[in-house]
Amino acid sequence: MPSTAGKGVMLHGVEDNTALITDTVQKLRRTFQSGKTRPYEFRKKQLEGLLKFLNENVDLLCDALWKDLHKPRQECIVTEIEITKNEILVALANLKKWMSPKPTEKSLATLADYPFIQHEPYGVVMIIGAWNYPVNLLLGPLVGAIGAGNCVLIKPSEVAENLERTIYEMLPNYIDQDCYIGVCAGPEGTSAILKHKFDYIFYTGSTTVGKIVYEAAAKHLTPVTLELGGKSPVWVDETSDMTLAARRIMWGKLINAGQTCIAPDYVMCTAETQGELIKAMKTAVREFLGDNPGKSKDFCHIISTRQFDRLRKLLTGQNVAFGGDFDVDQKYIAPTVLSNVGLYSEVMKSEIFGPILPIVPVGNADTAIRFVNEGEKPLALYVFSKDDRVSERFLKETTSGGACINDTIMHIAAESLPFGGVGASGTGAYHGFYSFETFSHKRAVLWKKHGWDFLFAMRYPPYSDFKTNGLAFLMRYRRPLPAWLNKLVIFGLGLATGYAARVITSRIFRITFIGKLLYRLFKFLVPGQPTHSLTAPAGPQ
């Protein structure tokens, strides 16, 4: 294992950090302008280094996550390490294809041209990670940034302090230290960094901080991706398999102790369904964590005292169906289900982000859909029903960043799907190709060759009605021709041009040949004139 050199930037405890930040950003910009990060082989090597970092430091990462979050090893490996490794493997398998120019459809006006999209790196980008999944939500976006050819300032969350230290000390030993620099900073240091101009900023975290990042980026007109959160609803109707629904909902809620941006935030169902669903949920929790979840090694704790106090206040005045226990010293809150929660009660006003799940009885799916649409657009939406028409209604009549039918959380495991929010739950998306696309500028290119100018010569002055009508005809949108037909038309044009050239050449030759014969005949019939070369008649002697 490489030595712990620690080549990043440490801002904790540094009062005047302006010069240090400026030097770091300028170093990244110089490196990017040198072109070092652009070649395919370089990007590939860095992704392989990132993969090696994850493979060689599993125990180190799991230990840091246990200290920060009491995160079980299986959750560390599955939701932090393996999901990030999968992002790298997808990128390595497809990077050359992603980097290649993407031809676009041709119009009549561009039939003989080559229009294409060229993905090029933005330049110097900043990635700000989150504390709840501090490996996945930091290194996952980094895969896209590296693959797209950017230089990156990497900012892990200071709240997960053990993981932050691990990233700071170990990651520089696996990837290029001139192109990718880690920085440890708290809120003040991060604010100081955001005063500098970046070419792209990727932030994962709360909506409150997301607005601060957005405002700072706007001063430089810097594009952003904001992965935020919100109250992700669940609808369970009477046709559902309650045992299956309960297991999948409680798994999605309790993984990472509910500190997941797409965790089910509340459940809506009819009053008649509520009792059966709560009973099945209680059974599921007992199967997962035993009779005393506080002693289970398979259940996370709350990240900080501040978050613990916030969650404990949410229990005040609520009907606790089961759970509700807590341990201040361990920052532990038991898996808790609340019953008969009102649509507009205190616990329904903001994202819960913890192991507390309100059950909200409503009259029917119409009421549920109307309530979802009254609030901010959620990051995820979940529907449990055996009636496909019900699921389709929720998909057609609501909006959310993502959705999952008859399960929770699992839509993020499909690397072929983009992951991101909409409205207050975020802007932009990533995962798989969408990560590469997020960190790439899509440059529009039209490549024209010399010649063929007669095809569009009508654009030149002097103007006329004939030229105007001709250009309008050429520019008018038509249903794109199939690629094979495009090639056939161009081939036909080439044949026609070649044939026309041959005909013209042949006629010129014939005219020249006949002229020569007539000239010979003239010389023969008019004696006394000297006979000269047929190709270069001479002047008077």
GINORHU-V251486 format. One line per field, one symbol per residue. phi: phi as a letter, one per 40 degrees, with the letter a starting at -180 (. if undefined). A space follows every 10 residues. Layout:
phi=???
//
This chain:
phi=.ccccgbcbb bcgccbbdcc cdcccccccc ccccgccccd cccdcccccc ccdcccbdcc ccccccccbf ccdccdcccb ccccdcdccc cccbdccccc dbcbcbbccb ccbbcabbcb cchbbbbbcb ccbccdcbcd ccdcccdcgc cbcbbccccc cccdcccccb dccbbcccbb bcbbacdccc cccccccbca bbbbiccdcd cccccccccb fccbbbcbah cccbbbbccc ccccdccccc cccccffgcb cbcdcabbac cccdcccccc ccccccccbg cbdccccbbc bccacdcccc ccccccgccc caggcabccc fbbcdbbbbf ccdbccccca ccfacbbcbb cbcacdcccc cdccccccca bbbbaccccc ccccccbbba daaabgabgc ccccccbcbi bagcchagaa gfdccdcdcb ccccbbbbcc gfcccbcccc cccacccccc cccccccbdd cddccdcccc cccccccccc cccccccdcc cccccccccc cccccbcgcc cbcccadccc c
//
